[in-house]
Amino acid sequence: MAFLKHASLLSLAIVIAGCSRPSTLQEIRDEGVLHVITRTAPSIYFEGREGKTGYDYELAKMFADELGVELRLRVAQDNTEILSVLDRNFAHIGLAGLSARPDFNDRFRFVNNGIQAKSVVVYNRDVQRPESLEDLGGKPLHFVAESDHRDHVQNASEDSDARIDWAEHQGLDAAGILARVESGEFPYAVVASNELDLNHVFFPRVKKAFALNEATDLLWLFPEEQDKTLVKAARRFLTKVEDDGRLAQLAERFYGHLDRLNYVGARTFVHHVENRLPRYEELFQEHAEAYELDWRLLAAIGYQESHWRPNAVSPTGVRGLMMLTRNTAKHIGVSNRLDVEESIRGGAKYFTMVHRKVPERIPEPDKTWFALASYNVGWGHVEDARRLTQGAGKDPDRWMDVKEFLPKLTQKEWYSKTRFGYARGHEPVIYVQNIRRYYDVLAWMTEPAEIADARKKPWFKELEGMEPMVAPGPRVTIDTPGNPLPEELGYLPPTL
């Protein structure tokens, strides 16, 4: 009671003094913190090799820097939680990957984030492609709860006079929906086009049918209870970064590479073996020997990382022939990541370090496969996948079992059970597949007894005659003695 009495007296004193509550923008500057709530999704926010990242996250970080304050992030379970927090004015901005809806008008203010998306109907390739809603044959459409899709399905069904059933899934995200379409559990579903673009390469049995609406702007959401000062500041900031090109650069970083996520042509690899590898072969041999590695494995890692390009730079700042992150380079004593010798030495040292983290009880070659996955995605995420594997009653020390669970780290229902959370878990699986293929081909080509006859071998001629393939492309099987190559080629690294 005493607290309430003093609070009432304080409020009265403020009114008598003619003072008003500071503006939202002023409150943020006084506290020095911008409070943002979001959810984990590759289109919004996730933990990457360099730490926190994602299109909306990076944009919000730029905005906080513009304001001269700290960005303080709260990660929600789903959009329902984000909207609830904003309704209660418990955050300054919500990053939910949503577009404008009729029910938002009296609840939120909003600003366009520079990305547009559609609600897209997708289907499993084993069912007949629907050309319109009428072709769904009474099957329901599945989509994430508290998304834009319900309104678009309703509007499209009203326009077409088709009676459409749907099922909203509170516990799934877009990757979870796509995984079920991939398996055939959901014959038809609806996902946002930008989330489909980011995830499609991992679900080759998912096909795009048609869009339910025209592209609409995705939004940052602000509580209606706030005054307009923060919204106006955000609009000024977004106009500024659009005008100076930073917004387009950010969009390119996260979306511009997606057309390159295709299967690498083996002919291209052979061409690079002949024309690029000779420049660096001695360095691979020297530093592999220093760390007791097979130089061809080290070279295969380098090819997967950069296609043996010493000046390669990714949009996320990973650079050099071995594509070392800034933190990794600092940790292993590499001062210039674009120096070829330093990069190769650093790659050899770092791979040796992650290889040593793999439990000794795991035999080769699985130990190497785990080390390669760790080189790509980090040992913490590999350990998470191993725990999921063990929880499912499979062998966490066997790569064949663990690689089934790494992709599940893209799905909230799985990564929410882990220590390190979301990871682009499909990538280390493809990464290991690629390197195994490159290594085996290099082994064939560099065995002393085989060099003279290499070009006469049927497998080599098959490689030379192949065109680059697009996922899910035809399979090519090239068996080598005692160690068959994986069946599928991987995708071109998005950094090139």
N, C-alpha and C positions, 0 to 999 in steps of 0.2 A: 504493500500500500504506500509505503514511504517513497519508493521509486516512482510509482505512478503519479504521486502528488508532485514530486520534484519535476518530473517530465512535463506535467501539465503547466506548472509554473514557468518552466523554460519555454514552452511553446507560446504561452501568453506573452512572455517577455519579448520574444522574437517579433510577434505581431505588433505589440505596442511600439517597439523600436522601429517598426516599418521595414524590417529585414525580410527577405524572401529566401527560399531554398536555392542553393547554388545550382547552376545548370548542370545537366548530365555531363557535358564535356568538362566543365570546371571541376566537378567531383572526381572524374577520372584523373585529371591532371593533379589534383590535390593528393589523391591516394597514390598516384603513380602506377596504377594498374588498370588494364583493360580486361574485363572478365568476359570470356568467350566460352560458349558451350557448343560441342560438336559431337559427331559420332565417327567411328572408324569406318572408312571406305577409301578405296584407292582414288576416288574422285574428290575426296574432301581432306582426309587426314589419316596418316598411318606412320608407323615407325619404319624408316628405311635404313639403308646402310650407314648413312651419315646422321641418323637420329630422326627427330620429328620432321615430317614433310607432308606433302599433299597440296593440291592446287589452292584450296581455300585457306588452309593453314598458312602457306607461304604468303598469300595475299594479306591475311590478317596480321601476320608478323610485320610485313612492310608497313601496314597502317599503324600498328602500335609504335613502330620506330618513328614514323612520321609525327606521331603525337608526342614522342619522347617518353613513353611509358612502357612498363613491362606487360607482355602478353601472358595472361594466366589462363590456362586451358583446363576445362572440365570435360571429360569424355563420357558421354551418355550412352546408355544401352541402345537406344533407338530414337526415332523421331518423336515418338509419343512423349518421351522424357524431355527432349529438347523443347518441344512446344509447351509442355507443362511448366518448365522452369521459366521460360519467357513470359508466359501468362502471369506468373507471380512476380515478374520483374526481378528475378534472382540472377540475371546475367545481362550484360550490355548488348551482346550480339549472339545470334544463333546461326550456326553453319549446318544446315540440314539437307542441302541439295534439293530443295523444293522450289517450285515456281508459284506464281500467284494463284490463289484460290479464293472463291467468294467468301469463305469464312474467315479469311485473313484480314479483310478490310477493317473490321472493328477491333481487331486484336493486335495487329502489328503494323509497324512501318517497315519498309523494305527498300533495298538498293540492289540493282543488278550487279552480279559478280563477274560479268564478261563471258560467261559460258551459256550456251543455249542447248536445250535437249527436247526430245520428243518421247512420248510413251510408245514403245514398239512392241508389237506382238511377235513372239518367237515360238519356235516349235522344234520338236525332236525330228531329226532327218528321216526317221523310220515311219513317220506318219505323213499323210498327204499334206502338201503345202496349202494353207488356207489363203485365198485371195481377198477375203473379206470376213466380217464377223459371221455372216450367214453360213460360211463353210466350216465352222467349228464343230458341227455335228453334235451339238448338245453337250460338248465337253466344257468344263469350266475353265476360266482364265485365272491363273494364280499370280499373285503379286504381293509385294511387301506392304504391310499395314502402314497407315498414316503416310501414304505417298500421294503423288499426283494422279496415280493411275485410275483410281476409282471414278473420279469426275470425268476423265477422258473416256473410260469404258462406257459410263452411263450416257454421256453426250453422243458418242459414236453409235451406240445401240439405238438411241432414240432417233437419230438421223436415218438409220438403216431399217428401222422397224424389226430388227432382230432381237429375239429374247435371249439375253446372254446371262449366264450364271458366272459368278466369280467367287474366289476364295482369297481372303486376305490373311497373311501369315505374320503374326506379331513377332515370332522368334527368329525369323529369317532376314537376311539381307539380300542384296542383288546376287551376290556370288552363290548364296545358298539356293536361291530360286533357280539360277542357271545350272547348278550342279544337279538338281532334280529333273530339269528338262533334259540334260545330258544323259542321265540314267534311264529316262523314259517314265519316271514316276509322275512327272507333270508333262503331259503331251503338249500343252500350250501354256504360255505365261506372258506377262507384260513386264518389261524392264525399261528403265530410262536409257535413251540412246547413248549418252556419254558413258554410262556404266557398262553397257554392252560393248562399246568400243574398247574400254580398258580391260575387259575380262574375256572377250570373245576368243582370243587365241588359245585360252586354256580349256575351252569347251567346244571342240570341233564338231560334235554331233548336234550342236544347237544352230539352228538356221533362222535367219531373219525373214519375217513374212511381210508385214506392212506397218506403217505408223498410224496411230489413232488421232493424231493432231499435228498441227504445224509446230515448228520449233518455237519454244518459249524461253524467256530468260530465267536462269536460276538466280536465287536471291540470297542475300544476307537479311536476316530478320531481326527487328528491334522491337522491344516491348512498347506497346501503345502508351503505357504509363510514363515513359520517359518524355522529356521535352524533345524538340527537334534539333538541338544543337549537335548531338553526335551523328544523327542521320545526315545532316547537312555537311558535316566534316567528312563523313565517309563518301558522300557524293563528290565533294571537291577532290578528295584523294583519288577516287577511281577515275574521274575525268583527267586528272593529272597524269596518272600512270598509263592511261590509254593514249593520251597525247604524246607522251615521251617514249612510247614503245615498250615500256616495261610489262604492260598487261599482255601484249601479243607475245613477248618473249616468254612469259610465264606459261601461257597457253601452249606454246610450242614445246616447252620443256615437258609438259605432262601429256599432251595430246598429239604433238607433231610427229612423233616416231611411230605411231600405231600402224601406219601402212607399211612399215618395215618389219613388222613381226611376222616374217614368213620363213619358210624352211630354206636353209642355205644350200645352194647348189654345190654338189660335190665337185663339179668341174671348176668352180671358182676356187675351191680349196686347193685343188691340184695346181692351178695356175699360180696361186700364192706360194705354194711350196717351192715352185720353180723360180719365182721372180722376187719374192720377199725374204723367204727364210734364209737363203745363203748369206744375206747381210748380217744376220744375227745368230747364226747357228753356233759359231764358236763361243759366243757369250752364253748362250743357253748351256752348252756343254761345260764351260768353265764353272759357272755358278751352280749348276746342278751337281757337278762332282764335289764342290765344296760342301754341299749340304746332303750329299749321298742320295741324290735323286736321279731318276732316269731323265735324261735331258729331253727326251721326246715328250714325256708327260709335262715338263715345264713349258716346252714349246707349245704343246696343245692348249695349256691354260692361257698362254699369251695370245694364241690365235682366237680363242673364244672371247677373251676380254677385249681385244683391239684389232683383230685381223692383222697383227704384227705391224701396227701403225704407231710409231714412237711418239707422235704428237697428238694422239687421240685425246679428246676432252669431252666428257659427257655433260649434258645439261645440268647435272647435279654436282659438278665439280670434281668427279672422279677422273683421273688423267694418267697419261703415259701408256707405254706398251703393255704393262701389266695392270693398268687401270686401278691404281691404289687410291684409296680415299685419303684425305688430308690427315685424319687422325691415325690411320694405319701407318702412313709414311712417317709421321712424327714418332710413333711408337717403335718402329723398327730402324730408325736412324737414316731415313732417306730424305735428303734436303731438296733435291730437284727431281720431281717425279717425271719430268719430260726428258731427263737424261737416260738414254737407253740402257747403259750399263747399270746405273743405280736402280732403275726400274726392275730389270731382270734379277739383279741381286736381291732387291727388296721382295720381289714376288717369291723367289726361292726361300728366303728366310721366313716370310710370313706363312707360306704353305707348310713349311717344316713345323712352325709353331702350332698351327691349327691341327696338323697331323698328330702332334704329341698330345693334344687334348683328347683325342679319341681313345677310349679305354683300350689298354693293351690286350685284353681278352678277345677283342674283335679281330678276326683273322683277315689277312689280305685275300682278295683285293677289296673286300668291303670296307676295310679301314680307310683305304684311299678314297673310296667313293664318299664316305662320310666326311673326310677332310675336304674334298672338293666342294661338297654342299655347304660346309661351314665357311670355306673361302668365299662363297657367293653370298650366303644369307646370314652368316653368323652362327657360332656354336650354340648360343642360347636357343635360337629357333629350332635348330636340329635336335637339341635335347627335348624341347617341347614336343616335337613330332615323335621322338622315341618314347616319351611317356604316354602319349596317346596310343601309340602302337602297342605298348605293354598293357595298357588298360583294356585294349580290345582283344587281349589274349594271344597276340602275335609276338614275334621275336624282335625286340628293340635293338638287337645287335646285328640284324640282317638287313642290308640295304634294300633288298627286294620287298621286305615288309614295310620298312619305314617310308620308302618313297610313295607308298599308297596314302600315307597320312600327312606328309608335308603339304600337299595341295589343300588339305582341309584347314590349314592355318589362314586361308582367305575367308573363311566362313565363321560368322560370329558364334554360331552354336558350338563351334569347336575351339576357336582361339580364346573365347571367354573362359575356358577351363585351364588355360596355360599361364605360365609365369611371364613370358615375354610378349604375349598377345599376337596381334595381327602380323602376318608376313606374307609376301608374295610367294607362297610356297610352291607354286608350279615352277617358278624360275629355277631353283636349285635342281629340281628333277631333270629339266631339260638341259640345264648347264652340265650336269654329270653325263647325261647321254651324249651330248655334243663332244665333250672332251674324250670320252671313251672312244668315240668314232675317230676323232682326229688322231688320237694316240695310235690306234691300231693301223690306220693308214700310214702314219709316219713310220711305224715299226716295219711295215712291209717295205716301204720305200728306202729305208736306211740300213737294212740288214746287208752286210757286205757281200754275202753270197748272192743276194737278190738284185743288187743295183743294176747290173747290166741287163737283166731280163725283166725288170719291173714293168716296162711298157708293153711287154708281150703277154702279160697276165690278163686273163679275162676280166678280173675284177677291176683292173686299172682302166681297161678299155671302156668298161661300163661306166666308170666314173667320168672319164673324159667326154663321153657322149651324152651325159645327162644335162638337162636344162634345170635351172632353179625351180623349186616347187613351192606351191602355196599350200598352207595347212588347209585341210588335213591330208592332202596330197597322197600320191601312191607311195607305197613303202618300197625301200630298197634294202635287201639283205645281202651283206657281204661277209661271209664267214671266214675267219682266220683261225689257224690251228690253235686249239686250246682256249681261245678267248673270242667268241663271236661278238661282232659289233652289235650295238643296239639297233632295233629295227627302224627307229625313226630319226631323221635328221632334226636338228633343233633350229631355232629362229636366229636371224641376224641380230646381234646385240643392238638394242635401241639407241645406243650412244653413237652409232656410226652413220 
